[in-house]
Amino acid sequence: MILSISLTALSGIALFFLLRHGYLRLGSAVTAALFGYALASTGLHTAIDHLIATIAGAAGSIH
């Protein structure tokens, strides 16, 4: 839980500086924020987490 909060804060700080220095447009930032909100509010994040864990498990078992 604390890792996801830390990554969210780090992402927010990175987006702020990208916006401030002109590397990212405001429309793109709003779209990314709304997409993240949609993932979190609809419950799709659990399916994505499961997919990532499955891929990581498969990649870890290959030696």
Predicted model as a PDB file, atoms N, CA, C, CB and O in Angstrom, pLDDT in the B-factor column:
MODEL        1                                                                  
ATOM      1  N   MET A   1       0.827  -1.192   0.000  1.00 55.00           N  
ATOM      2  CA  MET A   1       0.000   0.000   0.000  1.00 55.00           C  
ATOM      3  C   MET A   1       0.870   1.253   0.000  1.00 55.00           C  
ATOM      4  CB  MET A   1      -0.940  -0.001   1.208  1.00 55.00           C  
ATOM      5  O   MET A   1       0.624   2.187  -0.764  1.00 55.00           O  
ATOM      6  N   ILE A   2       1.873   1.269   0.848  1.00 63.00           N  
ATOM      7  CA  ILE A   2       2.711   2.457   0.938  1.00 63.00           C  
ATOM      8  C   ILE A   2       3.520   2.654  -0.338  1.00 63.00           C  
ATOM      9  CB  ILE A   2       3.643   2.361   2.141  1.00 63.00           C  
ATOM     10  O   ILE A   2       3.828   3.784  -0.717  1.00 63.00           O  
ATOM     11  N   LEU A   3       3.864   1.542  -1.004  1.00 62.00           N  
ATOM     12  CA  LEU A   3       4.603   1.635  -2.257  1.00 62.00           C  
ATOM     13  C   LEU A   3       3.749   2.294  -3.336  1.00 62.00           C  
ATOM     14  CB  LEU A   3       5.061   0.243  -2.716  1.00 62.00           C  
ATOM     15  O   LEU A   3       4.248   3.120  -4.101  1.00 62.00           O  
ATOM     16  N   SER A   4       2.472   1.937  -3.404  1.00 65.00           N  
ATOM     17  CA  SER A   4       1.606   2.543  -4.416  1.00 65.00           C  
ATOM     18  C   SER A   4       1.373   4.014  -4.133  1.00 65.00           C  
ATOM     19  CB  SER A   4       0.270   1.811  -4.484  1.00 65.00           C  
ATOM     20  O   SER A   4       1.266   4.809  -5.066  1.00 65.00           O  
ATOM     21  N   ILE A   5       1.294   4.393  -2.871  1.00 68.00           N  
ATOM     22  CA  ILE A   5       1.136   5.810  -2.526  1.00 68.00           C  
ATOM     23  C   ILE A   5       2.403   6.572  -2.894  1.00 68.00           C  
ATOM     24  CB  ILE A   5       0.817   5.981  -1.016  1.00 68.00           C  
ATOM     25  O   ILE A   5       2.326   7.689  -3.405  1.00 68.00           O  
ATOM     26  N   SER A   6       3.556   5.986  -2.642  1.00 75.00           N  
ATOM     27  CA  SER A   6       4.820   6.635  -2.986  1.00 75.00           C  
ATOM     28  C   SER A   6       4.968   6.784  -4.497  1.00 75.00           C  
ATOM     29  CB  SER A   6       5.998   5.840  -2.418  1.00 75.00           C  
ATOM     30  O   SER A   6       5.425   7.824  -4.972  1.00 75.00           O  
ATOM     31  N   LEU A   7       4.591   5.763  -5.253  1.00 71.00           N  
ATOM     32  CA  LEU A   7       4.672   5.845  -6.707  1.00 71.00           C  
ATOM     33  C   LEU A   7       3.692   6.867  -7.260  1.00 71.00           C  
ATOM     34  CB  LEU A   7       4.408   4.482  -7.328  1.00 71.00           C  
ATOM     35  O   LEU A   7       3.994   7.549  -8.239  1.00 71.00           O  
ATOM     36  N   THR A   8       2.526   6.978  -6.645  1.00 74.00           N  
ATOM     37  CA  THR A   8       1.554   7.979  -7.069  1.00 74.00           C  
ATOM     38  C   THR A   8       2.086   9.380  -6.816  1.00 74.00           C  
ATOM     39  CB  THR A   8       0.220   7.778  -6.342  1.00 74.00           C  
ATOM     40  O   THR A   8       1.957  10.260  -7.668  1.00 74.00           O  
ATOM     41  N   ALA A   9       2.675   9.588  -5.666  1.00 79.00           N  
ATOM     42  CA  ALA A   9       3.243  10.903  -5.361  1.00 79.00           C  
ATOM     43  C   ALA A   9       4.399  11.231  -6.298  1.00 79.00           C  
ATOM     44  CB  ALA A   9       3.717  10.956  -3.904  1.00 79.00           C  
ATOM     45  O   ALA A   9       4.513  12.362  -6.771  1.00 79.00           O  
ATOM     46  N   LEU A  10       5.248  10.260  -6.566  1.00 80.00           N  
ATOM     47  CA  LEU A  10       6.368  10.469  -7.478  1.00 80.00           C  
ATOM     48  C   LEU A  10       5.875  10.785  -8.889  1.00 80.00           C  
ATOM     49  CB  LEU A  10       7.274   9.234  -7.499  1.00 80.00           C  
ATOM     50  O   LEU A  10       6.430  11.650  -9.565  1.00 80.00           O  
ATOM     51  N   SER A  11       4.843  10.089  -9.326  1.00 79.00           N  
ATOM     52  CA  SER A  11       4.270  10.358 -10.648  1.00 79.00           C  
ATOM     53  C   SER A  11       3.677  11.756 -10.718  1.00 79.00           C  
ATOM     54  CB  SER A  11       3.199   9.322 -10.988  1.00 79.00           C  
ATOM     55  O   SER A  11       3.829  12.451 -11.722  1.00 79.00           O  
ATOM     56  N   GLY A  12       3.010  12.161  -9.664  1.00 80.00           N  
ATOM     57  CA  GLY A  12       2.442  13.513  -9.624  1.00 80.00           C  
ATOM     58  C   GLY A  12       3.509  14.585  -9.686  1.00 80.00           C  
ATOM     59  O   GLY A  12       3.347  15.587 -10.383  1.00 80.00           O  
ATOM     60  N   ILE A  13       4.594  14.385  -8.967  1.00 86.00           N  
ATOM     61  CA  ILE A  13       5.696  15.349  -8.994  1.00 86.00           C  
ATOM     62  C   ILE A  13       6.334  15.401 -10.377  1.00 86.00           C  
ATOM     63  CB  ILE A  13       6.752  14.990  -7.937  1.00 86.00           C  
ATOM     64  O   ILE A  13       6.653  16.476 -10.885  1.00 86.00           O  
ATOM     65  N   ALA A  14       6.517  14.227 -10.981  1.00 85.00           N  
ATOM     66  CA  ALA A  14       7.103  14.177 -12.324  1.00 85.00           C  
ATOM     67  C   ALA A  14       6.200  14.873 -13.335  1.00 85.00           C  
ATOM     68  CB  ALA A  14       7.351  12.721 -12.751  1.00 85.00           C  
ATOM     69  O   ALA A  14       6.685  15.623 -14.182  1.00 85.00           O  
ATOM     70  N   LEU A  15       4.895  14.634 -13.258  1.00 81.00           N  
ATOM     71  CA  LEU A  15       3.965  15.305 -14.163  1.00 81.00           C  
ATOM     72  C   LEU A  15       3.976  16.813 -13.970  1.00 81.00           C  
ATOM     73  CB  LEU A  15       2.561  14.772 -13.961  1.00 81.00           C  
ATOM     74  O   LEU A  15       3.897  17.568 -14.939  1.00 81.00           O  
ATOM     75  N   PHE A  16       4.074  17.250 -12.727  1.00 84.00           N  
ATOM     76  CA  PHE A  16       4.122  18.684 -12.452  1.00 84.00           C  
ATOM     77  C   PHE A  16       5.309  19.335 -13.152  1.00 84.00           C  
ATOM     78  CB  PHE A  16       4.197  18.936 -10.944  1.00 84.00           C  
ATOM     79  O   PHE A  16       5.166  20.371 -13.801  1.00 84.00           O  
ATOM     80  N   PHE A  17       6.479  18.720 -13.013  1.00 88.00           N  
ATOM     81  CA  PHE A  17       7.666  19.314 -13.630  1.00 88.00           C  
ATOM     82  C   PHE A  17       7.632  19.208 -15.151  1.00 88.00           C  
ATOM     83  CB  PHE A  17       8.923  18.645 -13.095  1.00 88.00           C  
ATOM     84  O   PHE A  17       8.124  20.102 -15.840  1.00 88.00           O  
ATOM     85  N   LEU A  18       7.060  18.132 -15.685  1.00 85.00           N  
ATOM     86  CA  LEU A  18       6.920  18.019 -17.136  1.00 85.00           C  
ATOM     87  C   LEU A  18       5.979  19.102 -17.674  1.00 85.00           C  
ATOM     88  CB  LEU A  18       6.398  16.620 -17.519  1.00 85.00           C  
ATOM     89  O   LEU A  18       6.236  19.688 -18.726  1.00 85.00           O  
ATOM     90  N   LEU A  19       4.903  19.358 -16.953  1.00 84.00           N  
ATOM     91  CA  LEU A  19       3.991  20.429 -17.350  1.00 84.00           C  
ATOM     92  C   LEU A  19       4.658  21.795 -17.245  1.00 84.00           C  
ATOM     93  CB  LEU A  19       2.730  20.398 -16.489  1.00 84.00           C  
ATOM     94  O   LEU A  19       4.520  22.638 -18.132  1.00 84.00           O  
ATOM     95  N   ARG A  20       5.369  21.997 -16.171  1.00 88.00           N  
ATOM     96  CA  ARG A  20       5.988  23.302 -15.907  1.00 88.00           C  
ATOM     97  C   ARG A  20       7.029  23.665 -16.962  1.00 88.00           C  
ATOM     98  CB  ARG A  20       6.635  23.307 -14.526  1.00 88.00           C  
ATOM     99  O   ARG A  20       7.145  24.826 -17.356  1.00 88.00           O  
ATOM    100  N   HIS A  21       7.786  22.667 -17.416  1.00 89.00           N  
ATOM    101  CA  HIS A  21       8.855  22.938 -18.378  1.00 89.00           C  
ATOM    102  C   HIS A  21       8.406  22.775 -19.821  1.00 89.00           C  
ATOM    103  CB  HIS A  21      10.025  22.029 -18.113  1.00 89.00           C  
ATOM    104  O   HIS A  21       9.223  22.909 -20.732  1.00 89.00           O  
ATOM    105  N   GLY A  22       7.145  22.493 -20.052  1.00 87.00           N  
ATOM    106  CA  GLY A  22       6.597  22.448 -21.393  1.00 87.00           C  
ATOM    107  C   GLY A  22       6.790  21.157 -22.152  1.00 87.00           C  
ATOM    108  O   GLY A  22       6.543  21.110 -23.357  1.00 87.00           O  
ATOM    109  N   TYR A  23       7.226  20.105 -21.478  1.00 86.00           N  
ATOM    110  CA  TYR A  23       7.403  18.826 -22.159  1.00 86.00           C  
ATOM    111  C   TYR A  23       6.086  18.076 -22.304  1.00 86.00           C  
ATOM    112  CB  TYR A  23       8.405  17.968 -21.409  1.00 86.00           C  
ATOM    113  O   TYR A  23       6.000  17.124 -23.080  1.00 86.00           O  
ATOM    114  N   LEU A  24       5.077  18.485 -21.578  1.00 79.00           N  
ATOM    115  CA  LEU A  24       3.787  17.823 -21.586  1.00 79.00           C  
ATOM    116  C   LEU A  24       2.705  18.884 -21.651  1.00 79.00           C  
ATOM    117  CB  LEU A  24       3.609  16.917 -20.339  1.00 79.00           C  
ATOM    118  O   LEU A  24       2.776  19.885 -20.938  1.00 79.00           O  
ATOM    119  N   ARG A  25       1.725  18.682 -22.481  1.00 83.00           N  
ATOM    120  CA  ARG A  25       0.614  19.621 -22.611  1.00 83.00           C  
ATOM    121  C   ARG A  25      -0.436  19.339 -21.532  1.00 83.00           C  
ATOM    122  CB  ARG A  25      -0.018  19.529 -24.024  1.00 83.00           C  
ATOM    123  O   ARG A  25      -0.520  18.225 -21.014  1.00 83.00           O  
ATOM    124  N   LEU A  26      -1.217  20.335 -21.208  1.00 82.00           N  
ATOM    125  CA  LEU A  26      -2.225  20.204 -20.172  1.00 82.00           C  
ATOM    126  C   LEU A  26      -3.284  19.175 -20.562  1.00 82.00           C  
ATOM    127  CB  LEU A  26      -2.876  21.554 -19.896  1.00 82.00           C  
ATOM    128  O   LEU A  26      -3.731  18.398 -19.718  1.00 82.00           O  
ATOM    129  N   GLY A  27      -3.686  19.164 -21.821  1.00 85.00           N  
ATOM    130  CA  GLY A  27      -4.694  18.198 -22.275  1.00 85.00           C  
ATOM    131  C   GLY A  27      -4.235  16.768 -22.087  1.00 85.00           C  
ATOM    132  O   GLY A  27      -5.020  15.912 -21.678  1.00 85.00           O  
ATOM    133  N   SER A  28      -2.971  16.495 -22.380  1.00 80.00           N  
ATOM    134  CA  SER A  28      -2.430  15.149 -22.196  1.00 80.00           C  
ATOM    135  C   SER A  28      -2.405  14.763 -20.727  1.00 80.00           C  
ATOM    136  CB  SER A  28      -1.024  15.054 -22.784  1.00 80.00           C  
ATOM    137  O   SER A  28      -2.705  13.621 -20.377  1.00 80.00           O  
ATOM    138  N   ALA A  29      -2.053  15.700 -19.874  1.00 77.00           N  
ATOM    139  CA  ALA A  29      -2.012  15.418 -18.440  1.00 77.00           C  
ATOM    140  C   ALA A  29      -3.406  15.134 -17.895  1.00 77.00           C  
ATOM    141  CB  ALA A  29      -1.383  16.589 -17.685  1.00 77.00           C  
ATOM    142  O   ALA A  29      -3.581  14.225 -17.084  1.00 77.00           O  
ATOM    143  N   VAL A  30      -4.389  15.898 -18.331  1.00 83.00           N  
ATOM    144  CA  VAL A  30      -5.762  15.675 -17.873  1.00 83.00           C  
ATOM    145  C   VAL A  30      -6.276  14.333 -18.374  1.00 83.00           C  
ATOM    146  CB  VAL A  30      -6.688  16.813 -18.349  1.00 83.00           C  
ATOM    147  O   VAL A  30      -6.948  13.609 -17.639  1.00 83.00           O  
ATOM    148  N   THR A  31      -5.963  14.000 -19.621  1.00 84.00           N  
ATOM    149  CA  THR A  31      -6.370  12.709 -20.168  1.00 84.00           C  
ATOM    150  C   THR A  31      -5.757  11.557 -19.379  1.00 84.00           C  
ATOM    151  CB  THR A  31      -5.972  12.607 -21.641  1.00 84.00           C  
ATOM    152  O   THR A  31      -6.446  10.583 -19.074  1.00 84.00           O  
ATOM    153  N   ALA A  32      -4.479  11.656 -19.047  1.00 80.00           N  
ATOM    154  CA  ALA A  32      -3.822  10.617 -18.263  1.00 80.00           C  
ATOM    155  C   ALA A  32      -4.439  10.496 -16.871  1.00 80.00           C  
ATOM    156  CB  ALA A  32      -2.327  10.908 -18.150  1.00 80.00           C  
ATOM    157  O   ALA A  32      -4.631   9.389 -16.367  1.00 80.00           O  
ATOM    158  N   ALA A  33      -4.746  11.627 -16.256  1.00 79.00           N  
ATOM    159  CA  ALA A  33      -5.363  11.603 -14.927  1.00 79.00           C  
ATOM    160  C   ALA A  33      -6.754  10.975 -14.972  1.00 79.00           C  
ATOM    161  CB  ALA A  33      -5.448  13.021 -14.354  1.00 79.00           C  
ATOM    162  O   ALA A  33      -7.105  10.182 -14.099  1.00 79.00           O  
ATOM    163  N   LEU A  34      -7.538  11.323 -15.972  1.00 82.00           N  
ATOM    164  CA  LEU A  34      -8.876  10.749 -16.086  1.00 82.00           C  
ATOM    165  C   LEU A  34      -8.829   9.259 -16.403  1.00 82.00           C  
ATOM    166  CB  LEU A  34      -9.666  11.479 -17.158  1.00 82.00           C  
ATOM    167  O   LEU A  34      -9.671   8.495 -15.931  1.00 82.00           O  
ATOM    168  N   PHE A  35      -7.850   8.847 -17.196  1.00 82.00           N  
ATOM    169  CA  PHE A  35      -7.690   7.421 -17.486  1.00 82.00           C  
ATOM    170  C   PHE A  35      -7.338   6.662 -16.204  1.00 82.00           C  
ATOM    171  CB  PHE A  35      -6.596   7.201 -18.565  1.00 82.00           C  
ATOM    172  O   PHE A  35      -7.897   5.596 -15.945  1.00 82.00           O  
ATOM    173  N   GLY A  36      -6.430   7.193 -15.412  1.00 77.00           N  
ATOM    174  CA  GLY A  36      -6.077   6.560 -14.140  1.00 77.00           C  
ATOM    175  C   GLY A  36      -7.259   6.493 -13.196  1.00 77.00           C  
ATOM    176  O   GLY A  36      -7.458   5.488 -12.514  1.00 77.00           O  
ATOM    177  N   TYR A  37      -8.045   7.562 -13.150  1.00 79.00           N  
ATOM    178  CA  TYR A  37      -9.233   7.572 -12.299  1.00 79.00           C  
ATOM    179  C   TYR A  37     -10.245   6.534 -12.773  1.00 79.00           C  
ATOM    180  CB  TYR A  37      -9.873   8.969 -12.283  1.00 79.00           C  
ATOM    181  O   TYR A  37     -10.870   5.847 -11.966  1.00 79.00           O  
ATOM    182  N   ALA A  38     -10.397   6.429 -14.096  1.00 80.00           N  
ATOM    183  CA  ALA A  38     -11.342   5.449 -14.638  1.00 80.00           C  
ATOM    184  C   ALA A  38     -10.897   4.024 -14.299  1.00 80.00           C  
ATOM    185  CB  ALA A  38     -11.476   5.616 -16.169  1.00 80.00           C  
ATOM    186  O   ALA A  38     -11.725   3.182 -13.951  1.00 80.00           O  
ATOM    187  N   LEU A  39      -9.605   3.753 -14.397  1.00 77.00           N  
ATOM    188  CA  LEU A  39      -9.108   2.418 -14.033  1.00 77.00           C  
ATOM    189  C   LEU A  39      -9.383   2.113 -12.567  1.00 77.00           C  
ATOM    190  CB  LEU A  39      -7.601   2.307 -14.317  1.00 77.00           C  
ATOM    191  O   LEU A  39      -9.814   1.013 -12.221  1.00 77.00           O  
ATOM    192  N   ALA A  40      -9.134   3.083 -11.720  1.00 75.00           N  
ATOM    193  CA  ALA A  40      -9.313   2.859 -10.290  1.00 75.00           C  
ATOM    194  C   ALA A  40     -10.782   2.733  -9.909  1.00 75.00           C  
ATOM    195  CB  ALA A  40      -8.676   3.984  -9.504  1.00 75.00           C  
ATOM    196  O   ALA A  40     -11.125   1.913  -9.057  1.00 75.00           O  
ATOM    197  N   SER A  41     -11.645   3.519 -10.514  1.00 79.00           N  
ATOM    198  CA  SER A  41     -13.051   3.524 -10.106  1.00 79.00           C  
ATOM    199  C   SER A  41     -13.842   2.357 -10.683  1.00 79.00           C  
ATOM    200  CB  SER A  41     -13.697   4.818 -10.519  1.00 79.00           C  
ATOM    201  O   SER A  41     -14.857   1.965 -10.107  1.00 79.00           O  
ATOM    202  N   THR A  42     -13.405   1.799 -11.799  1.00 82.00           N  
ATOM    203  CA  THR A  42     -14.150   0.683 -12.395  1.00 82.00           C  
ATOM    204  C   THR A  42     -13.658  -0.674 -11.935  1.00 82.00           C  
ATOM    205  CB  THR A  42     -14.069   0.755 -13.892  1.00 82.00           C  
ATOM    206  O   THR A  42     -14.319  -1.681 -12.190  1.00 82.00           O  
ATOM    207  N   GLY A  43     -12.530  -0.730 -11.272  1.00 79.00           N  
ATOM    208  CA  GLY A  43     -12.008  -1.998 -10.792  1.00 79.00           C  
ATOM    209  C   GLY A  43     -11.134  -2.724 -11.797  1.00 79.00           C  
ATOM    210  O   GLY A  43     -10.743  -3.866 -11.556  1.00 79.00           O  
ATOM    211  N   LEU A  44     -10.821  -2.096 -12.907  1.00 80.00           N  
ATOM    212  CA  LEU A  44      -9.958  -2.728 -13.896  1.00 80.00           C  
ATOM    213  C   LEU A  44      -8.523  -2.877 -13.410  1.00 80.00           C  
ATOM    214  CB  LEU A  44      -9.979  -1.936 -15.174  1.00 80.00           C  
ATOM    215  O   LEU A  44      -7.763  -3.681 -13.949  1.00 80.00           O  
ATOM    216  N   HIS A  45      -8.155  -2.116 -12.407  1.00 77.00           N  
ATOM    217  CA  HIS A  45      -6.783  -2.190 -11.911  1.00 77.00           C  
ATOM    218  C   HIS A  45      -6.454  -3.565 -11.341  1.00 77.00           C  
ATOM    219  CB  HIS A  45      -6.553  -1.129 -10.853  1.00 77.00           C  
ATOM    220  O   HIS A  45      -5.299  -3.988 -11.390  1.00 77.00           O  
ATOM    221  N   THR A  46      -7.449  -4.271 -10.800  1.00 83.00           N  
ATOM    222  CA  THR A  46      -7.168  -5.607 -10.262  1.00 83.00           C  
ATOM    223  C   THR A  46      -6.829  -6.590 -11.380  1.00 83.00           C  
ATOM    224  CB  THR A  46      -8.370  -6.123  -9.455  1.00 83.00           C  
ATOM    225  O   THR A  46      -5.953  -7.441 -11.225  1.00 83.00           O  
ATOM    226  N   ALA A  47      -7.530  -6.464 -12.505  1.00 84.00           N  
ATOM    227  CA  ALA A  47      -7.227  -7.344 -13.639  1.00 84.00           C  
ATOM    228  C   ALA A  47      -5.838  -7.031 -14.197  1.00 84.00           C  
ATOM    229  CB  ALA A  47      -8.299  -7.194 -14.750  1.00 84.00           C  
ATOM    230  O   ALA A  47      -5.097  -7.942 -14.568  1.00 84.00           O  
ATOM    231  N   ILE A  48      -5.488  -5.759 -14.257  1.00 81.00           N  
ATOM    232  CA  ILE A  48      -4.170  -5.371 -14.757  1.00 81.00           C  
ATOM    233  C   ILE A  48      -3.083  -5.828 -13.793  1.00 81.00           C  
ATOM    234  CB  ILE A  48      -4.093  -3.846 -14.966  1.00 81.00           C  
ATOM    235  O   ILE A  48      -2.029  -6.295 -14.226  1.00 81.00           O  
ATOM    236  N   ASP A  49      -3.326  -5.699 -12.491  1.00 83.00           N  
ATOM    237  CA  ASP A  49      -2.367  -6.194 -11.497  1.00 83.00           C  
ATOM    238  C   ASP A  49      -2.152  -7.696 -11.633  1.00 83.00           C  
ATOM    239  CB  ASP A  49      -2.848  -5.864 -10.081  1.00 83.00           C  
ATOM    240  O   ASP A  49      -1.023  -8.179 -11.545  1.00 83.00           O  
ATOM    241  N   HIS A  50      -3.231  -8.422 -11.844  1.00 88.00           N  
ATOM    242  CA  HIS A  50      -3.126  -9.875 -12.015  1.00 88.00           C  
ATOM    243  C   HIS A  50      -2.322 -10.217 -13.269  1.00 88.00           C  
ATOM    244  CB  HIS A  50      -4.528 -10.512 -12.093  1.00 88.00           C  
ATOM    245  O   HIS A  50      -1.487 -11.121 -13.247  1.00 88.00           O  
ATOM    246  N   LEU A  51      -2.573  -9.498 -14.354  1.00 87.00           N  
ATOM    247  CA  LEU A  51      -1.839  -9.737 -15.592  1.00 87.00           C  
ATOM    248  C   LEU A  51      -0.350  -9.478 -15.402  1.00 87.00           C  
ATOM    249  CB  LEU A  51      -2.386  -8.857 -16.716  1.00 87.00           C  
ATOM    250  O   LEU A  51       0.482 -10.269 -15.847  1.00 87.00           O  
ATOM    251  N   ILE A  52      -0.015  -8.375 -14.743  1.00 86.00           N  
ATOM    252  CA  ILE A  52       1.393  -8.039 -14.514  1.00 86.00           C  
ATOM    253  C   ILE A  52       2.052  -9.084 -13.615  1.00 86.00           C  
ATOM    254  CB  ILE A  52       1.520  -6.633 -13.884  1.00 86.00           C  
ATOM    255  O   ILE A  52       3.186  -9.493 -13.861  1.00 86.00           O  
ATOM    256  N   ALA A  53       1.339  -9.513 -12.572  1.00 89.00           N  
ATOM    257  CA  ALA A  53       1.895 -10.539 -11.683  1.00 89.00           C  
ATOM    258  C   ALA A  53       2.100 -11.859 -12.418  1.00 89.00           C  
ATOM    259  CB  ALA A  53       0.975 -10.753 -10.476  1.00 89.00           C  
ATOM    260  O   ALA A  53       3.083 -12.555 -12.166  1.00 89.00           O  
ATOM    261  N   THR A  54       1.197 -12.211 -13.317  1.00 90.00           N  
ATOM    262  CA  THR A  54       1.333 -13.441 -14.095  1.00 90.00           C  
ATOM    263  C   THR A  54       2.537 -13.366 -15.013  1.00 90.00           C  
ATOM    264  CB  THR A  54       0.067 -13.707 -14.911  1.00 90.00           C  
ATOM    265  O   THR A  54       3.312 -14.317 -15.111  1.00 90.00           O  
ATOM    266  N   ILE A  55       2.694 -12.231 -15.686  1.00 89.00           N  
ATOM    267  CA  ILE A  55       3.836 -12.053 -16.581  1.00 89.00           C  
ATOM    268  C   ILE A  55       5.145 -12.067 -15.790  1.00 89.00           C  
ATOM    269  CB  ILE A  55       3.702 -10.734 -17.372  1.00 89.00           C  
ATOM    270  O   ILE A  55       6.126 -12.674 -16.221  1.00 89.00           O  
ATOM    271  N   ALA A  56       5.160 -11.408 -14.648  1.00 87.00           N  
ATOM    272  CA  ALA A  56       6.373 -11.389 -13.822  1.00 87.00           C  
ATOM    273  C   ALA A  56       6.688 -12.782 -13.300  1.00 87.00           C  
ATOM    274  CB  ALA A  56       6.215 -10.406 -12.648  1.00 87.00           C  
ATOM    275  O   ALA A  56       7.856 -13.162 -13.221  1.00 87.00           O  
ATOM    276  N   GLY A  57       5.672 -13.542 -12.945  1.00 87.00           N  
ATOM    277  CA  GLY A  57       5.897 -14.912 -12.484  1.00 87.00           C  
ATOM    278  C   GLY A  57       6.436 -15.790 -13.596  1.00 87.00           C  
ATOM    279  O   GLY A  57       7.317 -16.621 -13.373  1.00 87.00           O  
ATOM    280  N   ALA A  58       5.902 -15.603 -14.798  1.00 88.00           N  
ATOM    281  CA  ALA A  58       6.382 -16.394 -15.937  1.00 88.00           C  
ATOM    282  C   ALA A  58       7.818 -16.006 -16.301  1.00 88.00           C  
ATOM    283  CB  ALA A  58       5.454 -16.201 -17.156  1.00 88.00           C  
ATOM    284  O   ALA A  58       8.640 -16.864 -16.623  1.00 88.00           O  
ATOM    285  N   ALA A  59       8.101 -14.726 -16.246  1.00 83.00           N  
ATOM    286  CA  ALA A  59       9.453 -14.260 -16.567  1.00 83.00           C  
ATOM    287  C   ALA A  59      10.451 -14.706 -15.500  1.00 83.00           C  
ATOM    288  CB  ALA A  59       9.474 -12.725 -16.704  1.00 83.00           C  
ATOM    289  O   ALA A  59      11.613 -14.973 -15.807  1.00 83.00           O  
ATOM    290  N   GLY A  60      10.002 -14.786 -14.255  1.00 78.00           N  
ATOM    291  CA  GLY A  60      10.877 -15.219 -13.178  1.00 78.00           C  
ATOM    292  C   GLY A  60      11.193 -16.693 -13.218  1.00 78.00           C  
ATOM    293  O   GLY A  60      12.237 -17.129 -12.735  1.00 78.00           O  
ATOM    294  N   SER A  61      10.280 -17.468 -13.801  1.00 76.00           N  
ATOM    295  CA  SER A  61      10.504 -18.913 -13.845  1.00 76.00           C  
ATOM    296  C   SER A  61      11.391 -19.323 -15.019  1.00 76.00           C  
ATOM    297  CB  SER A  61       9.175 -19.642 -13.928  1.00 76.00           C  
ATOM    298  O   SER A  61      11.823 -20.473 -15.089  1.00 76.00           O  
ATOM    299  N   ILE A  62      11.664 -18.412 -15.929  1.00 73.00           N  
ATOM    300  CA  ILE A  62      12.551 -18.711 -17.063  1.00 73.00           C  
ATOM    301  C   ILE A  62      13.978 -18.455 -16.643  1.00 73.00           C  
ATOM    302  CB  ILE A  62      12.188 -17.859 -18.315  1.00 73.00           C  
ATOM    303  O   ILE A  62      14.333 -17.335 -16.277  1.00 73.00           O  
ATOM    304  N   HIS A  63      14.793 -19.479 -16.693  1.00 61.00           N  
ATOM    305  CA  HIS A  63      16.201 -19.307 -16.278  1.00 61.00           C  
ATOM    306  C   HIS A  63      17.105 -19.761 -17.360  1.00 61.00           C  
ATOM    307  CB  HIS A  63      16.512 -20.070 -14.994  1.00 61.00           C  
ATOM    308  O   HIS A  63      18.326 -19.700 -17.211  1.00 61.00           O  
TER     309      HIS A  63                                                      
ENDMDL                                                                          
END                                                                             
